[in-house]
């Protein structure tokens, strides 16, 4: 319970302009990008320095008040959902680029720095930052670290964890620690790898050192249309089977193609599916591999092939892909974004099952995903004004996760577990697995104050003791049958 004395101390740390208590103003922070999950914080603070973050966390630890760190709020798993009796630590004022070290290919930033800003700061030197979530124009580095974000180019270049060299972290008791360093591989236990992707449950990141990459000599981007998602999925498998690792392979289905075309007019063909394939590297390598990619598309009956002539056309193609989520607002007043992973070879099968689910549930489901690494992003459309549709959409989105697990996949690729998928964890992990994860979490946060009720299930959250998967009503109705 927040007392008057607690709030006075809080204001003393961040100043009157850094404390938000007004109920109307707190509405701004009651959800992240997954708006179906809402919770208003007891108070929100907007620190300007790492020292202020540390003082806030120390105060919360001393008084037993839970706290949650939040970046730009673009997350899609309820990972930054506030605690109703806790403090929300909003990092949007911590936006300084602290050091740019081009000779050693690294940059150090505060957590509120926007993803794309990192590349902008080093582009003139011929460098860039590889992880590129679709929300990179607005999402923050701190949030990327929390969720281990990926993006279209993670197939070749990996996720955030592969590009973080060092972190400054305020632990849940207020101690400040430095993990990793400026070298590519710091000695000792990989605590850096433990914290990246821990979804803000192990501490509050206040400084990040990132690895930079030199711009490749050549980049070529191709868009090909297909008359079925099966054909597009088979093309993806054939590309990888040929030993080619493109910088990116993205797939969109007809629903998301039409939405993107209506929103930003990228010039996509009206097809059942499109693939966007991008190669980068030396000029000779790219030219040789590009011919093989074109041959694979032709073998799988690809048509309407567009090869970007210049950076402007390449930008239009990627604008169409990265606008897909927001563009779905033209299709439906509400939609539920899911995030699961499957082996590449099962793409056609899983997409057929999703299509069967769409037909039986009566809900439109658009598909856009990182096809190269099997990271699905189904968009389940619904109208919140129609009674029962929101619950049906959530149920359908959950059902899609069972398809992923059925074929040996995972619950999440880059959006995280958060509050949204916490009750699905026992479907993938045994009780011993979950207990071990809890031991790690408790080692960092024995009082359970740091982003509570996220990532790991409890009986209080899920309404049951973690155990084997229990069928959803949709599955019972036969919607999960293989089609």
C-alpha positions in Angstrom: 0.0 0.0 0.0 1.4 3.4 -1.0 1.4 5.8 1.9 1.6 9.6 1.7 5.1 9.4 3.1 6.1 7.0 0.3 4.8 9.3 -2.4 6.6 12.3 -0.8 9.8 10.3 -0.9 9.1 9.3 -4.5 8.6 12.9 -5.5 11.8 13.9 -3.7 13.7 11.5 -5.9 12.3 12.4 -9.3 10.8 15.9 -8.7 7.2 17.0 -9.1 7.4 16.9 -12.9 8.7 13.3 -12.7 5.8 11.8 -10.6 2.4 11.0 -12.2 -0.5 10.4 -9.7 -3.5 11.9 -11.5 -5.9 9.1 -12.4 -6.6 10.5 -15.9 -2.9 10.8 -16.7 -2.2 7.3 -15.5 -4.5 5.9 -18.2 -1.7 6.6 -20.6 0.3 3.8 -18.9 -2.4 1.2 -18.3 -1.4 -1.1 -21.1 1.4 -1.8 -23.6 0.7 -2.6 -27.3 -1.5 -5.5 -26.2 -4.5 -3.4 -25.2 -6.7 -6.3 -24.2 -4.7 -6.4 -20.9 -5.1 -3.3 -18.8 -4.0 -2.3 -15.3 -3.5 1.2 -14.0 -0.4 1.7 -11.8 -0.5 3.2 -8.3 2.0 5.8 -9.5 4.3 6.4 -12.4 7.8 8.0 -12.2 9.8 9.3 -15.1 13.5 9.3 -14.0 16.2 11.2 -15.9 19.2 9.4 -14.5 20.4 6.0 -13.5 20.9 7.3 -10.0 17.2 8.3 -9.8 16.2 4.8 -11.0 18.4 3.3 -8.3 16.9 5.5 -5.6 13.3 4.6 -6.7 14.1 0.9 -6.6 15.8 1.1 -3.2 12.7 2.9 -1.9 10.4 0.2 -3.3 12.6 -2.5 -1.9 12.6 -0.9 1.6 8.8 -0.5 1.7 7.8 -3.7 -0.1 6.2 -1.9 -3.0 6.3 -3.7 -6.4 7.7 -1.9 -9.4 7.6 -2.4 -13.2 10.0 -0.8 -15.8 8.4 0.4 -19.0 9.9 1.8 -22.2 7.9 3.1 -25.1 5.0 0.7 -24.4 5.2 -1.0 -27.8 5.4 -4.6 -26.4 2.8 -7.1 -27.4 2.7 -9.5 -24.5 1.6 -7.4 -21.6 5.2 -7.5 -20.4 5.1 -3.9 -19.1 1.6 -4.2 -17.6 1.7 -2.1 -14.4 1.0 -3.5 -11.0 -2.2 -1.8 -9.5 -0.5 -1.2 -6.2 3.0 -0.6 -7.6 5.2 2.0 -9.2 5.7 2.1 -12.9 9.2 3.3 -13.8 8.9 4.9 -17.2 12.3 5.2 -19.0 11.3 7.6 -21.8 13.4 10.5 -20.4 16.6 8.5 -20.5 17.4 9.0 -24.1 21.1 10.0 -24.2 23.7 8.4 -26.5 26.5 8.2 -24.1 29.4 7.0 -26.3 30.0 6.2 -30.0 33.2 4.1 -30.5 33.4 3.5 -34.2 37.0 2.0 -34.2 35.8 -0.7 -31.8 32.3 -1.0 -33.4 30.2 -0.2 -30.4 27.8 2.4 -29.0 26.6 3.0 -25.5 23.1 4.3 -24.9 20.5 4.8 -22.2 17.5 2.5 -22.3 15.0 5.1 -23.7 16.9 5.5 -26.9 14.7 4.5 -29.9 16.0 1.5 -31.8 16.3 3.2 -35.2 18.2 6.1 -33.6 21.2 3.9 -33.0 21.6 3.3 -36.7 21.0 7.0 -37.5 23.8 8.0 -35.2 26.4 5.8 -36.9 25.1 5.6 -40.5 27.4 8.4 -41.8 30.4 6.2 -40.6 29.1 3.2 -42.7 27.7 1.3 -39.7 24.3 0.1 -38.4 22.6 -1.7 -35.6 21.2 -5.1 -36.9 18.1 -6.0 -34.7 15.2 -4.3 -36.4 11.7 -5.0 -34.9 8.8 -3.8 -37.0 8.3 -1.1 -34.4 11.9 0.1 -34.6 10.9 3.7 -35.4 9.3 3.9 -31.9 10.4 1.0 -29.7 13.2 1.5 -27.2 16.5 -0.3 -26.7 15.6 -1.0 -23.0 12.4 -2.8 -24.2 14.4 -4.7 -26.9 16.8 -5.9 -24.2 13.9 -7.0 -21.9 12.2 -9.0 -24.7 15.3 -10.1 -26.6 13.7 -8.6 -29.7 14.5 -9.7 -33.2 13.1 -8.4 -36.4 13.2 -9.2 -40.1 16.9 -9.6 -40.2 17.3 -11.9 -37.2 17.6 -14.9 -39.5 21.2 -14.0 -40.4 22.2 -11.6 -37.7 20.5 -13.0 -34.6 18.5 -11.3 -31.8 19.2 -8.5 -29.4 21.2 -10.9 -27.2 23.8 -11.3 -30.0 24.4 -7.6 -30.1 24.5 -6.6 -26.5 28.1 -6.3 -25.1 27.3 -4.9 -21.7 24.6 -3.7 -19.4 24.3 -1.5 -16.3 21.4 -2.9 -14.2 19.8 -1.8 -11.0 18.9 -5.1 -9.2 15.6 -5.4 -7.3 17.3 -4.5 -4.0 18.7 -1.3 -5.5 22.3 -2.5 -6.0 23.8 -1.3 -9.3 25.8 -3.9 -11.3 27.7 -4.0 -14.6 27.3 -7.2 -16.7 29.4 -8.0 -19.7 31.7 -5.3 -20.9 33.1 -3.8 -24.0 34.6 -7.0 -25.4 32.7 -9.4 -27.6 32.9 -12.2 -25.0 33.4 -11.3 -21.4 34.8 -14.0 -19.0 32.9 -15.6 -16.2 29.2 -16.7 -15.9 27.0 -15.4 -18.7 24.8 -13.2 -16.5 24.4 -10.9 -19.4 22.6 -13.6 -21.3 20.4 -14.3 -18.3 19.2 -10.7 -18.1 18.7 -10.1 -21.8 15.2 -11.6 -22.5 14.2 -11.9 -18.9 11.3 -9.5 -19.6 12.2 -7.0 -16.9 11.8 -9.5 -14.1 15.5 -9.5 -12.9 16.2 -5.7 -12.7 16.0 -2.4 -14.4 18.5 -1.7 -17.2 19.9 1.8 -17.1 22.7 1.6 -19.7 23.4 -0.6 -22.7 26.5 -1.2 -24.8 25.7 -2.5 -28.3 27.7 -4.0 -31.1 27.7 -2.3 -34.4 28.0 -3.8 -37.9 29.6 -2.4 -41.0 27.1 -1.8 -43.9 27.4 -4.6 -46.4 28.9 -3.9 -49.8 25.7 -5.0 -51.6 22.1 -5.5 -50.6 19.4 -6.9 -53.0 15.7 -7.3 -52.2 13.2 -9.4 -54.0 9.4 -9.7 -53.7 7.6 -12.7 -55.2 4.0 -13.6 -55.3 2.5 -17.1 -54.9 -1.0 -18.6 -55.4 -0.9 -20.4 -52.1 0.8 -20.1 -48.7 1.8 -23.7 -49.2 3.9 -22.8 -52.3 5.4 -19.8 -50.5 6.2 -21.9 -47.4 7.8 -24.6 -49.6 10.0 -21.9 -51.3 11.3 -20.8 -47.9 12.2 -24.4 -47.0 13.9 -24.8 -50.4 16.0 -21.7 -49.9 17.3 -22.8 -46.6 17.8 -26.4 -47.8 20.0 -25.0 -50.6 22.4 -23.7 -47.9 21.5 -20.1 -48.4 21.0 -17.9 -45.4 19.4 -14.6 -46.5 19.5 -11.5 -44.4 15.7 -11.9 -44.2 12.8 -14.0 -45.6 9.4 -12.5 -44.7 5.9 -13.9 -45.7 2.6 -12.1 -45.8 -0.8 -13.6 -46.7 -3.6 -12.1 -48.7 -5.3 -10.4 -45.7 -2.2 -8.6 -44.6 -1.1 -7.8 -48.2 -4.4 -6.0 -48.8 -4.2 -4.2 -45.5 -0.7 -3.0 -46.1 -1.5 -2.0 -49.7 -4.4 0.1 -48.5 -2.4 1.8 -45.8 1.0 2.6 -47.4 0.7 1.6 -51.1 3.9 -0.4 -51.4 2.9 -1.9 -54.8 2.4 -5.5 -53.6 0.6 -7.9 -56.0 -2.9 -9.2 -55.1 -1.8 -12.7 -54.3 -2.5 -15.4 -51.8 1.0 -14.9 -50.4 4.2 -12.9 -51.0 7.7 -13.5 -49.9 10.2 -10.8 -49.3 13.8 -12.1 -49.6 16.8 -9.9 -48.9 20.5 -10.9 -49.5 23.5 -8.9 -48.4 27.2 -9.3 -48.4 29.9 -9.0 -51.1 28.8 -8.0 -54.6 29.8 -11.3 -56.2 28.2 -13.4 -53.4 24.9 -11.6 -53.6 24.7 -11.8 -57.3 25.3 -15.5 -57.3 22.9 -16.3 -54.5 20.3 -14.0 -56.0 20.1 -16.1 -59.1 19.5 -19.2 -56.9 16.7 -17.4 -55.0 15.0 -16.5 -58.3 15.2 -20.1 -59.5 13.7 -21.4 -56.2 10.8 -19.0 -56.5 10.2 -20.1 -60.1 10.4 -23.7 -59.2 7.6 -23.1 -56.6 5.5 -21.2 -59.2 6.3 -17.7 -57.9 5.2 -14.9 -60.1 5.1 -11.1 -60.3 8.7 -10.9 -59.2 9.9 -7.4 -58.2 13.6 -6.8 -57.7 14.3 -3.5 -55.9 16.2 -1.2 -58.3 17.4 1.2 -55.7 17.1 2.1 -52.0 13.8 3.9 -52.6 12.1 0.8 -54.0 13.7 -1.4 -51.3 12.3 1.0 -48.7 8.8 0.8 -50.1 8.9 -3.0 -50.0 10.0 -3.0 -46.4 7.5 -0.2 -45.5 4.7 -2.5 -46.7 6.0 -5.3 -44.5 6.7 -3.2 -41.4 3.3 -1.4 -41.7 1.4 -4.7 -41.6 0.5 -4.7 -37.9 -0.8 -1.2 -37.9 -2.5 -1.6 -41.3 -4.7 -4.3 -39.9 -6.7 -1.6 -38.2 -8.2 -1.1 -41.7 -9.5 -4.6 -41.6 -10.9 -4.8 -38.1 -11.6 -2.4 -35.2 -9.6 -4.8 -33.0 -7.1 -7.5 -33.4 -5.1 -9.9 -31.2 -1.4 -10.4 -32.2 0.1 -13.8 -31.5 3.7 -14.8 -31.6 4.8 -18.4 -31.8 7.6 -20.4 -33.5 7.6 -23.5 -35.6 10.2 -25.5 -37.5 10.4 -24.0 -41.1 9.4 -27.3 -42.7 6.0 -27.3 -40.9 5.0 -23.9 -42.3 2.5 -25.3 -44.9 0.9 -27.6 -42.3 0.5 -25.0 -39.6 -0.8 -22.4 -42.0 -3.5 -24.9 -43.1 -4.5 -25.4 -39.5 -4.7 -21.7 -39.0 -6.9 -21.4 -42.1 -9.1 -24.1 -40.8 -9.4 -22.3 -37.5 -10.4 -19.1 -39.3 -13.1 -20.9 -41.2 -14.6 -22.6 -38.2 -14.4 -19.7 -35.7 -15.7 -17.1 -38.2 -12.9 -14.7 -37.3 -10.5 -13.2 -39.9 -6.9 -14.2 -39.2 -4.1 -12.5 -41.1 -0.6 -13.9 -41.2 2.6 -12.0 -41.4 5.8 -13.5 -40.1 9.6 -14.1 -40.2 9.3 -17.1 -42.4 13.1 -17.8 -42.4 13.2 -18.7 -38.7 9.5 -19.9 -38.4 8.4 -17.0 -36.2 4.6 -16.6 -36.8 2.6 -13.5 -36.1 -1.0 -14.4 -36.7 -3.4 -11.4 -36.3 -6.8 -12.5 -35.0 -9.4 -9.9 -35.9 -12.4 -9.2 -33.8 -14.9 -6.5 -32.8 -14.8 -5.6 -29.2 -18.3 -4.1 -29.5 -19.7 -7.6 -30.3 -20.3 -9.6 -27.2 -18.1 -12.6 -26.8 -15.8 -11.8 -29.8 -12.8 -10.6 -27.7 -12.9 -13.8 -25.7 -13.2 -15.9 -28.8 -10.2 -14.1 -30.4 -8.1 -14.7 -27.3 -9.2 -18.3 -27.3 -8.3 -18.7 -31.0 -4.9 -17.0 -30.5 -4.2 -19.5 -27.7 -5.2 -22.3 -29.9 -2.6 -21.3 -32.5 0.1 -21.7 -29.8 -0.9 -25.3 -29.4 -0.3 -25.8 -33.1 3.2 -24.4 -32.6 3.9 -26.8 -29.7 2.4 -29.7 -31.6 5.1 -29.5 -34.3 8.0 -28.9 -31.8 7.9 -25.2 -31.8 7.8 -22.5 -29.0 5.4 -20.1 -27.3 7.3 -17.0 -28.4 9.9 -15.8 -30.8 10.4 -12.2 -29.8 7.3 -10.7 -28.2 7.8 -12.5 -24.9 5.6 -14.4 -22.5 4.6 -11.4 -20.3 1.2 -11.5 -18.7 -0.4 -12.7 -21.9 1.1 -16.2 -22.2 2.1 -16.9 -18.7 -0.5 -19.6 -18.2 0.7 -21.4 -21.4 4.2 -22.0 -19.9 3.2 -25.4 -18.3 2.3 -26.6 -21.8 5.9 -26.3 -22.9 7.8 -26.7 -19.6 7.7 -29.3 -16.9 7.1 -28.4 -13.2 10.8 -29.0 -12.6 11.7 -26.7 -15.5 9.5 -23.9 -14.1 10.8 -24.5 -10.6 14.4 -24.0 -11.8 13.4 -20.8 -13.6 11.8 -19.6 -10.4 15.1 -20.3 -8.5 17.0 -18.1 -10.9 14.4 -15.4 -10.6 14.5 -15.6 -6.8 18.2 -15.3 -6.8 17.9 -11.9 -8.3 14.6 -10.9 -6.6 13.8 -12.9 -3.5 11.0 -10.5 -2.5 9.2 -10.8 -5.9 8.9 -7.1 -6.3 10.3 -6.7 -9.8 7.7 -7.0 -12.5 5.6 -9.5 -10.6 3.0 -11.8 -12.2 4.8 -12.0 -15.5 6.7 -14.8 -17.3 6.3 -17.6 -14.7 2.8 -19.0 -13.8 1.4 -19.2 -10.3 -1.9 -20.9 -9.1 -3.2 -17.4 -8.2 -2.7 -16.2 -11.8 -3.8 -19.3 -13.7 -6.5 -20.6 -11.4 -4.8 -23.9 -11.2 -1.6 -25.6 -10.2 0.7 -25.8 -13.3 0.2 -29.1 -15.0 -0.5 -30.8 -18.3 -2.3 -29.0 -21.1 -6.0 -28.8 -20.8 -8.0 -28.5 -24.0 -9.7 -25.2 -24.9 -13.4 -25.2 -25.9 -12.4 -24.4 -29.5 -10.2 -27.6 -29.6 -13.0 -29.6 -28.1 -15.2 -28.4 -30.9 -12.8 -29.8 -33.3 -11.1 -26.6 -34.5 -7.6 -28.0 -33.7 -7.9 -31.0 -35.9 -5.3 -31.2 -38.7 -6.7 -30.1 -42.0 
